[in-house]
Amino acid sequence: MTKIRYSLGVDLGGTSIKIGIVSESGKIKKRLTLETHAEAGPEAVVQQIKKGIHKILKNNDRPIEGIGIGSPGLVTSKKGIVHNPPNFPGWDVLPLGNIIKKEFKTNVFVENDANAAAVGELIFGAGQGFDDYVMITLGTGVGGGIVFNKKLFKGSTGAAGEIGHLKIKSDGIKCKCGGTGCLEAYTGINYLIKIVSERLKNNQSLLNEWVNSGEHNLTPKLIHEAALKGDEFALGIINEVGFNVGSGLSSVVNVLDITNIIIGGGVAGFGKFLFDPLTKTLRENVMATMRERICVKPAKLKNNAGIKGASGLVFYKM
């Protein structure tokens, strides 16, 4: 009988830390979630990670081959160092990989969370049939990962794939990165909700009724529900997001000659309303020789992308 291999994945977020034991076939055998305590500083966050790993490994009868960690911020993966993750006060440069390796005496691999998600799709999800693809995650921020010849491309410092900071408007909205007109400033959830809230003041929409009733908060899910009911305002917003993402990705495709695109993150839940204008815009803006090769697919891992992506780092690296 073939022995089943397992790894442990840590999805480090600003609010919560999700940890799971995952088989090489992608089944989550055990999982838990605990608060990050990011506001208390890096030492408190590290203690929470350790606490969670110890807890999930207690009475575990499935030996793990290593620990994978997906973290926000720039990651020097060879050394497991995390640099200045957003929404983590007081966190400068931390050798997270070495700290966890010293505690648990096993292989530890650390990657930027968007890169980890791209690896998760390669090992377990929508990327299994591709040699090359670009993954973009549309969430609170907009992240990206580039896979070439089934290898993660990270650039000289590990920062490659920051698709969210492609400039799509020459004189646009200020982005938290310090630039203006970035893709993230038009499609990241926080920015998107702010833009929609402003426009609703001068537009008729089901969203006005739902939000003003006090029973609903304005979220991408609520925008999607309005679109499903044929709300023209909501449909227009999603179409605009699709256009902006497609425009940004066309530059990526033209530069890399990688025509397979995987879309993940919460905003990807807009489904067909998003994918149709995105794909149309992408095809219209790439070089003619690439148009017929364009393939856009939704990510498969969805809510499990963090845990499975982090755990997939172990199988990928080893």
N, C-alpha and C positions, 0 to 999 in steps of 0.2 A: 504494500500500500504506500502510495506517495505521501510524504509528509507535507502537510499544509503549512505554509509560512505565514507569519503574522508580523505586523509592525504597529507602532503607536504613533498617532498623529495628534499634533497640538495646533489648534487654530487660534492664534492670539489676536483678539480684537480689543478695541478701546473700552468696551463695556463688559464683554464676557470672554471667557476662555473655554473653548470646546475641545474635549479630548476624547479620542476613541481608539479602540484596538480593532484593526482592520485586517482581513485576510488578503492574500495576494489576488483573489478573485474579486475583491472589492466589497465584501460583505462586512458590515460593522457588527462586531460581536459584543461589544461593550462600549458604553459611552457615558459621559457626564459633562455637565456645564457648571462653571462657577464664576463668580464675579472677578473682574480683572483688578479692581482697586487701583486703576491707573493714576488717579489723582494723588495717591499716597507716595508716588515715586517708584523708581525702577526696582529697588530692593523688595518692596511690597509685591510688585508684579511677579518677580522671580519666585518669591515665596509661594504665591498662589499657583504658579506653574508646577513647582515641586510638590505642593500639597495635592494638586489634582492628579499628577502622575502616580504618586505614592498610593493614593486612594484607589485608582483604577487598576493598579497592579496588585493590590491586596487580594489574596485568594484567587488570583488569576492562574488558570491551568494551561494557558496558551503562551509559551515562551515567545518573546518578541525578538526580532532581529535588529531592531534599532528604533530610534525616535526621530521623527521628522517634525519640524516646526515651521509653520507659515506665519510670517510676521509683517506688519506694516513697515514702511520705511526702506531705506537703502540697506541691503544686506551684502556683506563680503562673505560669500558662502563658503569659500575655502577655509576661512578661519571662524566661521559661525558668528561673525560680529554684526550687530544690528546698530545702525546709525540713525539717530533722531527720528524715530517713528512719530507720525502726526498723532495728536491727541494723547500723548504720553508725557505729561509735564516732568521736567527735570531729567529726562532721559537723553543723554548725549551719545556716547559710544559705549556699548556693552558687549563683552564676549559671551553672549548667551549660550552658544554651542558648548564652549568649554565648561561653563558653569553646570549645565545639565549633564554633560558627559561625566564630570567629576562626581556628581551626586549619584548617578545611576549606573555607572561603569558599563556603558554600552555605546554603540555607534550613534552619533547625533548629527543630523543634517538640518541646516537652517537656510531658508530661502525667503525672499519677498513673497507676500501672500498671493499676488497675481501670478508670479512665476510658479508657485506651488499649485495654483488652480490649473495652470496650463499643463503641468506635469500630471495632475490628477486626470485630466481629460485624455492625455496620452496613454496612461496606464489602464484606466478604468472606463473611460467615457467616449465622447464624440470624436476624439483625436485618434482612436485606435486604427482607423483605416487610412490615415494620412501619414506621409513622410514629413511633410512641411505644412505648417499652418500658423496663423496669427490668431491669438485669443484676446478678446477684449471683455473686461468685466465692467458692467454698468451698474454701479451701486452708489453708495454715499460719495465715493470718489470714482474715477474711471482709471482702471489699471489695464495692463496688457502683458502678454507673454508671447515670445516668438520661438517656435520650434522649427528647426531646420535639420533635415536628415535624421529625424527622431531625437535630436539633441536640443536642449534648451540653449538658446543664444542669449547671452547676458551682457555682451560688450566688455570693454576693458576694466570697468569698475563694478559691474553688476547692475548698472542702472538702465540697461537697454529695455525697451518695451513700454516706456512711459507714454503710451498713446494718448492718455488724457490731457497731455500738455502740448499736443500738436496745436498750432495756431490755426484756427479756422476763420477768424475774422480779424482784419487788420487793426481795427480800433474798437475793441469789444469790451465785454465785462471783465472786471478785475478778478483774477484767479488767486487762490491762496498760495500758489507757488511764487507769486510776485509778478507774473506776466499778465498779459491781457489777451482776451479773445481765445483762450484755450478751450478745447473740446469739453473738458470737465466742467468749465464754467457755464455750459449750456445744457449738459446732460447728467451731471452728477445730481443725486437725489435732492440734496439741500438747495442747490442752485435752482433746480427745476421747480421745486415747490415754491420757492421765492418768486420766480418768474411767473408761474401760473397764478399765484395769489394776487400779484399786481395786475395782471391782465383781466382777471375775473371782475375787477371793479368796473370795467367798461364793457363787459360781454355778458350775454345771456347763456346760461348753462345749467344743467342739472346739478352741477357741482356747487353752484351758489345755494341752491335749495338744501342740498345735503349738508354742506358745511355750516350754513347759517342756522340750521336747526339745532346745532350743538351736539348732534348724535354721531357725527363723523369728523375725523381729522383728514385734512387733505394729504393724500398719499398716492404713490403710483398705482396702487391697487384700486383706489377709488376712481382715479382718472380712467383706468381700464374699464371699470364697471360702467362708467358713463359712456365710454366709447362703444361698449357692447350694446347699449340701448340707443345707439345712433346719434349721440350728442355731437353736434358739429364742432363745438369748441374743443372738446376732448380729443376728437379725431384729428383736428388740426394740430393740436399740441404734439400728439404722438407722431404724426406725419413729419413735423418739424424736427423732432428728435431723430427720426430715421434719416432724414436728409442730412442733418449735421454729422451723425455718426458715419453715414456712407461717404460724405465728403472727406472727413478725416481719414477714413480707412483707405480711400482711393490713393492718397499720397503714400501710405504705407505699402500698398500693393505695387504701385509704380516704382518705388525705390527697391523693394525686396524681390519682386517677381514671385511672390507667394500669393496664390489666389484662393486658398482655402481659409475660410474665416469661421471662427467659433465665437458665439456671443453668449456670455453668461452674466450673472448678477441680477438683482431685483428688477431693474428696468426692463430686462429681457422678457419679463412676464407680460409685457404688452403684446407679445406674440405676433400674429400675422399683421396687425396694424403697424407694428414697428418694422418687421422683417421685409415687407413688400417695398415700402419707400426706401429703406436702407439698401436693399439689393439693387433696386432700379437706379438709385443715385450712384452706387458703386460702379455699376456697369457703364453708366454714362460718362464717368470721369476717369476710368483707367484707360491705358493705351489699348487701341483697337485689337491688337494681337492677344490681349489677355481677357477680353470680355467674355468669350464663350467658356473660359475655364473658371470663371468666378463661381464659387460654391460657398454658400452661407448656411451654417447649421447652428441650432441652439445647443448650448452646453447640456450634457446629460446629468451631471452630478447635482446641480441645483443647490438645495439647502445643505447637502452633504459635501459640497465642493471644498470647504475649508478643512474638514477632518480627513477626507479621502485624498485631497491634494497633498496635505502634509504627510500623511502615512505613505503615500505613493513615492515621496522623495526617497524613502529607504529602499524600496524595490528598484527605483530608477538609478540611484547612486551605486547600489551594490550589484 
